């Protein structure tokens, strides 16, 4: 058993040495071939970003892996020297892929190609198949309310003038008060949505619920595996309220003036009171939802769940800090120093409470309709409705 374990360990060390994650200068390597792969496996979730990886092989038998997004730059090699193509998807410079042609995934795999810019004859391809059981919910929401402006801080008090001969020192001026933060803005309501539900069969021989979302300007699609559709939640939430502004700080009190020859030194000024935080904005109301479903499949509205809650209230702003008190002046005399009275620090401002949550949206309606009326465009693309 020890011999087998030692042999396995030796093989693992050889494989790690042959395919290293150490930094690689590709300009110093003679690359003979490429292998493209996904760090997430052989399948992908339509609409959800996933990372690509690249393995290179050299004329000396070495193998190197690209680094993933977020890896230290002293590992592997960068993908910036490679050019990617992908029908219906976008590939970022770090290899992150986002599929945006959701309907195309029903009939064909996602095909990605890569070429080495320094030697365009070197390339590789990758075909990934979709899966539709990745999510349990889809959340739409209105825009967040604007953040309020912070209160302006108070000005510092002027220092007192120094006394001369037997003239006392002047008192420091009081710091001015900070302003309160403004209230957060109202969150926008959830969008007004027309939701259409149908049941289709993909070329992968599985059944998928097709969800089309129309907001009056644009349409988008979600695909959910039929076996994963029960209790799938489609939520149309109001936007969060905006954050209240922070209160401004109070101004510092001015220091008292110094004096001489036993004359009284000046008092320090009081610090300014801080501004209070602004209350958070109210959340937006939930959006209107009209749900239409293929009349042949009433089970669709039993599988899916629909919600339209109000958005959360925005957080309240923080209270400002009270201004520091001014220090009393000092009298410089032969019989000892006299100290002026210090001022009083300004009070801190109070932090504000969050805003109120928005109200739920209007009553959700569900209406059966012929699939030909709901999905004329999709049928024109050749999708197989059941």
Secondary structure, DSSP 4 states (H G I P E B T S, - for coil): -HHHHHHHHHHHHHHHHHEE-B---GGGS-EEEEEEEETT-SEEETTS-EEEEEEEEETTS-EEEBPPTTS-TTBSB-STTEEEEETTEEE-TTSEEEE--GGGGGTS-EEEEEEETTEEEEEEEEEEEEES-S-SEEEEEPPPPPPPPPPPPPPPPPPPPPP-TTPPPPPPPPPPPPPPPPPPPPPPPPPPEEEEEEEEE-TTS-EEEEEEEE-SS-EEEEEEEHHHHTT-EEEEEPPPPPPPPPPPPPPPPPPPPPEETTPPPPPPPPPPPPPPPPPPPPPPPPPPEEEEEETT-TTHHHHSEEE-PPPPPPPPPPPPPPPPPPPP-EEE-TT--EEPPP--PPPPPPPPPPPPPPPP-SPPEEEEE-HHHH-HHHHHTT-EE-
